[in-house]
Amino acid sequence: MKVLDLQTMNYSVHNEAQAFIRQAEENYRNEIKNVADSIIERNNDYPIILISGPSGSAKTTTALRLGTLLEQAGRVVHPISMDNYFRPVDDPANEVEEDGRVDLESPKRLDMDLLNEHLEMLWECREIDMPTFDFATQTRCPGKKLNRKPGEFVILEGIHALNPEITGSIGNHATTVYVSVRTRLKNDESNLLHPSKVRLMRRIVRDKLFRGRVIEETLDFFKWVSRGEERFIMPYKGKAMFDIDTFIAYEPAVYKPLILDELTSIKETYPDYDNFRDLEEFLTEIDGMDTDLVPLNSLVREFIGGSHYEY
C-alpha cells in the first residue's frame, strides 16, 4: 500500500513545487511507459489494448498517453471510447433500479453485441462503422469508419473494458490494463484517506467546471458509482496484465481551492455529510496550489481543464 503523508506534500508544495510536480509526473509517465514497452516487445501479438478502471481514475488520459508513447515508437494507434456504444437512456434493454432509475454503471447500458462484433472485426482487420454517443440528447449517432491494418493497435477504454460480457473472446487475446488511484493520504493523526476520495475530488472538480452540477449532485451520485464499482468493475480487475496507479502526488493541493469552500458550505444541510467529513478534514490540512503550475499534458488537466489533449 502506497502512502503519502500531508506533511511531506505541504513541504514540497511550499519549498520545491516545480521539482515536486516534475517527479510526480515522471512517476506516472514511467508506469505507462512500462506498459508501452511491454506491448512493443510482444511484437503485435496483442493488437487490442483494453483499459479499465472506476470513475475518476483517469482512464482517458492514460489511454491517450499510452497511445502517444506507442506512436513515438513508430506504431499506429486507433483510440476508441466505450462511451460510443452506450444505449439511449430510454432503451428498454437498460438495467433499471427498484426506484425506476436507469443504472448508469451497469454493463447493460452498453450495446454489448455491437461492441463484441466490432472488436472481432478490428482483430481481423475488417472495417467498422464506429458510432458516437451524444450525451446532450442521450442518443447514439453515426460516427466514423475505422479500419485497423496489420501491425496497428486499437486502445479501448471504459469502466467495463475487462468484463468478458463486454469484450467477448477478444479479452483473452488483448493487453489488459487496470488504472485507478492506489495511493492513500495520511494526515498528522495517522488517519488514512481512501483512494476513492481522491477520485471523488476529481469528479467534484470536473462536475463543477464542465458539467454544471452542484456538489450535492456529485455526492449523491457517488454512492451509485461506488455500488457499481463493487458489482461491475472490481470482480474483473484481476484480469489485468498491468496495474497503473494514477495518483499524482500534488493533485489534492490543486483541487483544494476549487472545492473546499463548496464542500463546507453544505455541511449543515446535506443529509449524508458524515460520509464526507474525512474529505473535508484532509482538504483543510492540505496547502493549496495554483492551477497555473499544472503541466498542459498532466492527468490533472483531465479534471481542471486546459489540457493539450482533447477529451
Helices and strands as residue ranges (DSSP letters): E 3-5, H 6-15, H 17-41, E 48-52, H 59-72, E 77-81, G 82-85, G 107-109, H 112-123, E 128-134, E 139-146, E 153-157, H 164-167, G 168-173, E 175-180, E 184-186, E 192-193, H 195-210, H 215-228, I 229-233, G 234-239, E 242-245, H 251-264, G 273-276, H 277-285, G 291-293, H 301-304
